[in-house]
């Protein structure tokens, strides 16, 4: 009985905000039917905890063109014109879904992708960018530094969903991370942080 109570407390505490900061929220568990804040580029959205303890994709509000001025005009991560997300040692956790995405880029490690999203990750401090992508589909992850469209800018490519690292980056560097589905694709989570 004490173990059950302790487990319920740990689950509830893991889903709670730490000092109101959604970046500090524990990942991997939540209270079913609970609505939580999530990050949509530089803005906030909401996501719901599913009955199995996983989170739904982040539901992001559409911004007007005036609200997006100066930050990039696209928030759906289609193509290279995507709003940058700042990343530092605290990290960021982003969610998306490839179910309605288009194919924009060719990846060196997965030429047969069907659809993709591009994330522009801007470093707030120098170091190594560590990225991890998780989803329940067959996919690939690529990182290009400085140029999204130029395939020669690719610094790492993982032919499976999972992790990659890009070292030797300066403050302000932009790394274009492509999350691609080889099959139909669906919801995914991208986490990124800067290592010293």
Secondary structure as GFF3:
##gff-version 3
##sequence-region A 1 196
A	DSSP	alpha_helix	2	15	.	.	.	ID=ss1
A	DSSP	three_ten_helix	22	24	.	.	.	ID=ss2
A	DSSP	beta_strand	35	40	.	.	.	ID=ss3
A	DSSP	beta_strand	43	48	.	.	.	ID=ss4
A	DSSP	alpha_helix	65	68	.	.	.	ID=ss5
A	DSSP	beta_strand	84	87	.	.	.	ID=ss6
A	DSSP	beta_strand	92	97	.	.	.	ID=ss7
A	DSSP	beta_strand	115	123	.	.	.	ID=ss8
A	DSSP	beta_strand	127	135	.	.	.	ID=ss9
A	DSSP	beta_strand	139	145	.	.	.	ID=ss10
A	DSSP	three_ten_helix	151	153	.	.	.	ID=ss11
A	DSSP	beta_strand	154	158	.	.	.	ID=ss12
A	DSSP	beta_strand	163	169	.	.	.	ID=ss13
A	DSSP	beta_strand	174	181	.	.	.	ID=ss14
A	DSSP	beta_strand	187	195	.	.	.	ID=ss15
###
